[in-house]
Amino acid sequence: MKTENQDFGKSKYITKQEGSVKFFLHETDNNAIPSKSMNVFYNERMEINRDISILAIIAYNKTISQTSLVVVDSMAASGIGSIRLLKNTNNVEKMYLNDINPIAVELIKNNLELNKIDPEQAEVLNKDANLLFSEISRNSVLPDVISIDPFGTPNFFIDSAFKAIKKDNGLLCITATDTAVLFGVKPKACIRKYIAKPLHTDYCKEIGARILISFISRIAHINNLGIIPLLTFYSNHFIRIFAMSFRGNSKILNDLPKNYGYIIHCNNCEDRSLIIENLLKVPQKCPICLSEKHLSYSGPLWVGELHQKSYLEELSILNEKFNFKNKNRIRKVLKFALNEINMPISYYNIHKISQQLKLSSIPKLEDIIKLIEENGYKASRTHFDFISIKTDMKIDELKKVLKQNEKLN
Ligand SMILES: C[S@@+](CC[C@H](N)C(=O)[O-])C[C@H]1O[C@@H](n2cnc3c(N)ncnc32)[C@H](O)[C@@H]1O
C-alpha cells in the first residue's frame, strides 16, 4: 500500500490506495487499530467487503436491474467503497455518500475531488442513516441499492431502509459485525437484538447468518415486502447479506412456512435436525444417542436458500474480470457458496471429528465428500468454514465414513 503525506487545509492527510483508487485518510488514523475512535473509520482488512460489494452491485445491475443505478451508501466513512464502485462501472447515475460523522463528510468530499468524480453524480450528506432513509422514502424515485455498514448490529436501520428501497427488485447490502452476538457467545443479546436464540456450535456462523436473514426478512414483511437472498457472505468476523426486495402478498404468504424454522442440536452426539412449520413435532430425545438431557435449539432461523445460483455465476465471471486484491479468496468463497445451494443447514468440522475419533491424520475433505456421495448421500464444502463439510448424512454414519476412509488410506 502506497502512502504519502499531504497537507490539506488544517488537517494532515496521508494518501493511500485501495484497488486502483487513491484516497486520503487522516495521518493519525493511518495504521491505527480500526475503531470508533478514529477520526474517520477505515479498516484495511475489510477490503474484501468492499471488493465483494462492488462485484455484487455490478452483478445485480447486469442480472436484475438493467438500468443505470441510484445507490445510497448510508455509512460511507472515507467514501472509498463508493468511489471504487464509481471507478469500476459507468452505470451509476447517482450516488449518495452519507455519514453521520462530519469529519468523515469532509474527507469524503476531498476524496471525491481527488478522484475527479462529477459532483452531479455523487452527492455527499451528513445525516443519521434512519433520517436519510425516512427522507428518501418520500421521494418519487426510490434508490435501487442501499448499503448499510454500521459498527456492530444493523438491526436499528433495517425498517427505515425497507421504507426507502425500491419496492420491486431493490438491492439491500447489509453488514453485521456483532458476530459474538449472532454466533451465540452472547445469547441474551441476540434474543434482544434479533428476537432469535442463537447456538454456539461448530456451525454457529451459518446459524448467525440465518438469524440475521430471518430478522431482515421479517422486517421486510412488516413493510409488505419479501426478500430473496442473492448472496450471504461470511468473512473475517463479518456477515454481509445481499438481498433483493419484492412486493406480492401471495408469494410472501406462500413462502412463509418454508422459509422459517428451528434447528434442534444434541450437545452430546452433535446430531442436528430441522423443524419447519410444525413446531409441535419437536423431538423429546436425540434420535441418534437417545439423550433426553442434551437437546438445545436455535431460532427462528431463515431456512430458505442463502444464495441464488445464477447471481453467483455472474459474480464469479465478474470476479475473474476485475483484478481485485481478494480475487482468489472470493473465487473460493463463491465456489463453496455455489456448492451450498440445495444442501442441508449446518456443517461438520472434519478436523474436530477426526481428532475425536483419534484418526492418524486429517482426511482430505474432497475424499470424504466422494465417500459420502458413494454411500448415497449429499455432501459439499461450505464457505462458512473451510475445514467443514455439509451433508445430509447423520453424525453416526459420518463417523463410520471417516473410519472407512482411514482404512482405505
Ligand atoms: C464501519 S464504518 C463504515 C465503513 C465504510 N463503509 C468502509 O467501507 O470503509 C461505519 C460508519 O458509519 C457511520 N455511522 C455510525 N452511525 C451512523 C448513523 N446512525 N447514520 C449514519 N452513519 C453512521 C460512522 O461514522 C462510520 O463512519
The ligand as an SDF file (V2000), in Angstrom:
LIG
                    3D

 27 29  0  0  0  0  0  0  0  0999 V2000
  -17.8950    0.5470    9.7730 C   0  0  0  0  0  0  0  0  0  0  0  0
  -17.8670    2.2020    9.2950 S   0  0  0  0  0  0  0  0  0  0  0  0
  -18.2320    2.1560    7.5760 C   0  0  0  0  0  0  0  0  0  0  0  0
  -17.0650    1.7320    6.7400 C   0  0  0  0  0  0  0  0  0  0  0  0
  -17.1730    2.0500    5.3050 C   0  0  0  0  0  0  0  0  0  0  0  0
  -18.4200    1.5370    4.7220 N   0  0  0  0  0  0  0  0  0  0  0  0
  -15.9720    1.4920    4.5860 C   0  0  0  0  0  0  0  0  0  0  0  0
  -16.1120    0.5470    3.7630 O   0  0  0  0  0  0  0  0  0  0  0  0
  -14.8710    1.9760    4.8240 O   0  0  0  0  0  0  0  0  0  0  0  0
  -19.3520    2.8240    9.9730 C   0  0  0  0  0  0  0  0  0  0  0  0
  -19.6140    4.2690    9.6220 C   0  0  0  0  0  0  0  0  0  0  0  0
  -20.9650    4.5450    9.9530 O   0  0  0  0  0  0  0  0  0  0  0  0
  -21.0500    5.8360   10.4700 C   0  0  0  0  0  0  0  0  0  0  0  0
  -22.2870    5.8760   11.2770 N   0  0  0  0  0  0  0  0  0  0  0  0
  -22.4780    5.3660   12.5200 C   0  0  0  0  0  0  0  0  0  0  0  0
  -23.7520    5.5600   12.8920 N   0  0  0  0  0  0  0  0  0  0  0  0
  -24.3670    6.1720   11.8760 C   0  0  0  0  0  0  0  0  0  0  0  0
  -25.6960    6.6080   11.6590 C   0  0  0  0  0  0  0  0  0  0  0  0
  -26.6450    6.4660   12.6000 N   0  0  0  0  0  0  0  0  0  0  0  0
  -26.0000    7.1900   10.4850 N   0  0  0  0  0  0  0  0  0  0  0  0
  -25.0420    7.3730    9.5310 C   0  0  0  0  0  0  0  0  0  0  0  0
  -23.7690    6.9780    9.6840 N   0  0  0  0  0  0  0  0  0  0  0  0
  -23.4370    6.3810   10.8400 C   0  0  0  0  0  0  0  0  0  0  0  0
  -19.7730    6.0200   11.2450 C   0  0  0  0  0  0  0  0  0  0  0  0
  -19.4580    7.4050   11.3930 O   0  0  0  0  0  0  0  0  0  0  0  0
  -18.7640    5.2670   10.3810 C   0  0  0  0  0  0  0  0  0  0  0  0
  -18.1020    6.1300    9.5050 O   0  0  0  0  0  0  0  0  0  0  0  0
  1  2  1  0
  2  3  1  0
  2 10  1  0
  3  4  1  0
  4  5  1  0
  5  6  1  0
  5  7  1  0
  7  8  2  0
  7  9  1  0
 10 11  1  0
 11 12  1  0
 11 26  1  0
 12 13  1  0
 13 14  1  0
 13 24  1  0
 14 15  1  0
 14 23  1  0
 15 16  2  0
 16 17  1  0
 17 18  1  0
 17 23  2  0
 18 19  1  0
 18 20  2  0
 20 21  1  0
 21 22  2  0
 22 23  1  0
 24 25  1  0
 24 26  1  0
 26 27  1  0
M  CHG  2   2   1   9  -1
M  END
$$$$
